[in-house]
Amino acid sequence: MTEVVDADELLRRIRRGRDRAAEEERAWQERARSLTATDPDGAREAAVRALAFEAVQRALEEIVDPGGADPGGTSPTGPGVKQVT
């Protein structure tokens, strides 16, 4: 990576990556649902892949919007509680 990019371009690339991860997460979740009855092992693998894309999406979202909403509710402080650092 020798290409120099400005902050706006970097943010655009991160957002594209985040959006792509969201698309892949949805696709793997759908695949897991469709395989549940016929191929439990395949469904499990698809579910794991969906979780991996979800993790990528959340990490990129934190870069784009630091401290933003916690859609999964995994914040240790809970909703409505301000964390003091």
C-alpha positions in Angstrom: 0.0 0.0 0.0 2.0 2.9 -1.2 -1.0 5.0 -2.2 -1.4 8.1 0.0 -5.0 8.9 0.8 -6.6 11.7 2.7 -8.9 11.3 5.7 -12.1 11.6 3.7 -11.0 8.8 1.3 -10.0 6.6 4.2 -13.4 7.1 5.8 -15.1 6.2 2.6 -13.1 3.0 2.3 -13.9 2.1 5.9 -17.6 2.7 5.3 -17.5 0.6 2.2 -15.9 -2.2 4.2 -18.4 -1.9 7.0 -21.3 -2.0 4.5 -19.8 -5.0 2.7 -19.4 -6.8 6.1 -23.1 -6.1 6.8 -24.1 -7.6 3.5 -21.9 -10.7 4.0 -23.3 -11.1 7.5 -26.9 -11.1 6.2 -26.0 -13.5 3.4 -24.4 -16.0 5.8 -27.3 -15.7 8.3 -29.7 -16.5 5.6 -27.6 -19.5 4.5 -27.5 -20.7 8.0 -31.3 -20.5 8.3 -31.8 -22.3 5.0 -29.4 -25.2 5.9 -30.6 -25.7 9.5 -33.0 -28.6 8.6 -30.9 -30.3 5.9 -27.3 -29.7 6.9 -26.7 -28.9 10.5 -22.9 -28.8 10.2 -23.2 -26.5 7.2 -25.6 -24.3 9.1 -23.3 -24.1 12.0 -20.4 -23.1 9.8 -22.5 -20.5 8.1 -23.6 -19.1 11.5 -19.9 -18.8 12.6 -19.1 -17.0 9.4 -22.0 -14.6 10.0 -20.6 -13.9 13.5 -17.2 -13.2 12.0 -18.6 -10.6 9.6 -20.6 -9.1 12.4 -17.4 -8.6 14.4 -15.8 -6.9 11.5 -18.8 -4.7 11.0 -18.9 -3.7 14.6 -15.1 -2.9 14.6 -15.5 -0.7 11.5 -18.5 1.0 12.9 -16.6 1.9 16.1 -14.0 3.5 13.9 -16.6 5.5 12.0 -18.7 6.4 15.0 -16.6 6.0 18.2 -18.8 5.3 21.3 -21.9 5.3 19.1 -24.9 3.1 19.7 -24.3 -0.4 21.0 -26.8 -2.4 18.9 -26.0 -5.7 20.4 -26.4 -4.5 24.0 -23.0 -5.7 25.0 -21.9 -2.5 26.7 -20.6 -3.4 30.2 -22.2 -0.2 31.5 -25.7 -0.9 30.1 -28.1 1.4 28.5 -28.3 5.0 29.9 -25.2 4.7 31.9 -22.3 7.0 31.2 -18.9 5.3 31.5 -16.4 7.6 33.4 -12.8 7.3 32.3 
